[in-house]
Amino acid sequence: FAAPQVTAAASLIFSAGEFIYGDDPALLQSGGQIAPKVVKDRLIYTADFFPGLNGQVMAGRLNIERAINLQYAQFELFDGRRIAGQVVNVPNTIACRSPNPSQQFQSWWNIRRLTFNDEKDRHILFRHVGADAGSRYGSLERDASCLVATLSPMVEVRRTIEGVPEVVSFPFSAIRDYTSPLFQG
């Protein structure tokens, strides 16, 4: 029963990508569209997660609003604030205290989603691996139990509210949920 909704969401991502990124050959494949693999991964890591399904499914419930917001980084902080904009300052690498040694240090530019799991008191982390920093063409991997730490305490995001640009700063530890823009700018 989910297939029509997922197909519609994928179509919206393709359409939004064409509208936002035009025919930029550095970002889009020939023909001016986002690669199907990139759209599939976007649908997975922008989903709403349910702790009870952890380990049973790759993602969760489709979240079309989050999936089609391609242009901006999306943050939800533990204090309830929601911030969408362009990341201007962030640590290049974060530490993820995980039993898997290959997942202990993450490049910020490969992180697609970081969302807090209240039951485990840790973050779920999605990242692309096996490609250049920031590339969307590597394998999408999920770490379901990441205790996040960083030496760089502040994140800065440029956003515009009612036509007025501003830079919002907050501690990295304040991030409850982060979704990357489709392409880092």
BELSULRA-V751301 format. One record per backbone hydrogen bond with DSSP energy under -0.5 kcal/mol. NH is the residue of the N-H (numbers start at 1). CO is the residue of the C=O. E is the energy in kcal/mol with one decimal. If there is no record, write none. Layout:
BEGIN
nh=NH co=CO e=E
nh=NH co=CO e=E
END
This chain:
BEGIN
nh=6 co=2 e=-2.5
nh=7 co=3 e=-2.6
nh=8 co=4 e=-2.3
nh=9 co=5 e=-2.5
nh=10 co=6 e=-2.6
nh=11 co=7 e=-2.2
nh=12 co=8 e=-2.1
nh=13 co=9 e=-2.1
nh=14 co=10 e=-2.6
nh=15 co=11 e=-2.5
nh=16 co=12 e=-3.0
nh=17 co=13 e=-2.7
nh=18 co=14 e=-2.0
nh=19 co=15 e=-2.3
nh=20 co=16 e=-3.0
nh=21 co=17 e=-2.7
nh=22 co=18 e=-1.1
nh=24 co=21 e=-2.0
nh=25 co=23 e=-0.6
nh=27 co=24 e=-1.5
nh=28 co=24 e=-2.7
nh=29 co=33 e=-2.0
nh=32 co=29 e=-1.4
nh=33 co=29 e=-0.9
nh=38 co=35 e=-0.6
nh=39 co=35 e=-1.8
nh=40 co=36 e=-2.7
nh=41 co=37 e=-2.6
nh=42 co=38 e=-2.1
nh=43 co=39 e=-2.3
nh=44 co=40 e=-1.7
nh=45 co=41 e=-2.7
nh=46 co=42 e=-1.5
nh=47 co=44 e=-1.1
nh=48 co=61 e=-3.1
nh=53 co=50 e=-2.4
nh=54 co=51 e=-1.5
nh=55 co=57 e=-0.5
nh=56 co=53 e=-2.6
nh=57 co=53 e=-1.3
nh=61 co=48 e=-1.7
nh=67 co=63 e=-2.2
nh=68 co=64 e=-2.5
nh=69 co=65 e=-0.7
nh=69 co=66 e=-0.6
nh=70 co=68 e=-2.1
nh=73 co=85 e=-2.7
nh=74 co=179 e=-2.8
nh=75 co=83 e=-3.2
nh=76 co=177 e=-2.7
nh=77 co=81 e=-2.7
nh=78 co=174 e=-2.4
nh=80 co=77 e=-2.2
nh=83 co=75 e=-2.4
nh=85 co=73 e=-1.9
nh=86 co=158 e=-2.6
nh=87 co=85 e=-0.5
nh=88 co=156 e=-2.7
nh=89 co=156 e=-1.6
nh=94 co=106 e=-2.6
nh=95 co=149 e=-3.1
nh=96 co=104 e=-3.4
nh=97 co=95 e=-0.5
nh=97 co=147 e=-2.8
nh=98 co=96 e=-1.1
nh=101 co=99 e=-0.7
nh=103 co=100 e=-2.0
nh=104 co=101 e=-1.3
nh=106 co=94 e=-3.0
nh=108 co=92 e=-2.8
nh=110 co=107 e=-1.9
nh=111 co=107 e=-0.6
nh=111 co=108 e=-1.3
nh=112 co=126 e=-2.6
nh=113 co=126 e=-1.4
nh=114 co=178 e=-2.2
nh=115 co=124 e=-2.4
nh=116 co=176 e=-2.2
nh=117 co=122 e=-3.5
nh=118 co=116 e=-0.7
nh=121 co=117 e=-1.5
nh=122 co=117 e=-1.3
nh=123 co=146 e=-2.9
nh=124 co=115 e=-3.5
nh=125 co=143 e=-2.8
nh=126 co=113 e=-2.6
nh=127 co=141 e=-2.2
nh=128 co=110 e=-2.1
nh=129 co=139 e=-2.3
nh=135 co=132 e=-2.4
nh=139 co=129 e=-1.8
nh=141 co=127 e=-3.1
nh=141 co=139 e=-0.6
nh=143 co=125 e=-2.9
nh=144 co=142 e=-0.6
nh=146 co=123 e=-2.8
nh=147 co=97 e=-1.2
nh=147 co=145 e=-0.6
nh=148 co=146 e=-0.9
nh=149 co=95 e=-2.6
nh=153 co=151 e=-0.8
nh=155 co=170 e=-2.9
nh=156 co=89 e=-2.7
nh=157 co=168 e=-2.5
nh=158 co=86 e=-3.2
nh=159 co=157 e=-0.5
nh=159 co=166 e=-2.6
nh=161 co=164 e=-2.4
nh=162 co=160 e=-0.5
nh=164 co=161 e=-2.0
nh=165 co=163 e=-0.6
nh=166 co=159 e=-2.7
nh=168 co=157 e=-3.0
nh=168 co=166 e=-0.5
nh=170 co=155 e=-2.0
nh=172 co=153 e=-2.6
nh=174 co=171 e=-2.0
nh=175 co=172 e=-1.8
nh=176 co=76 e=-2.5
nh=176 co=174 e=-0.6
nh=177 co=76 e=-2.3
nh=178 co=114 e=-2.5
nh=179 co=74 e=-2.3
nh=180 co=112 e=-2.6
nh=182 co=70 e=-3.3
nh=183 co=70 e=-0.6
END
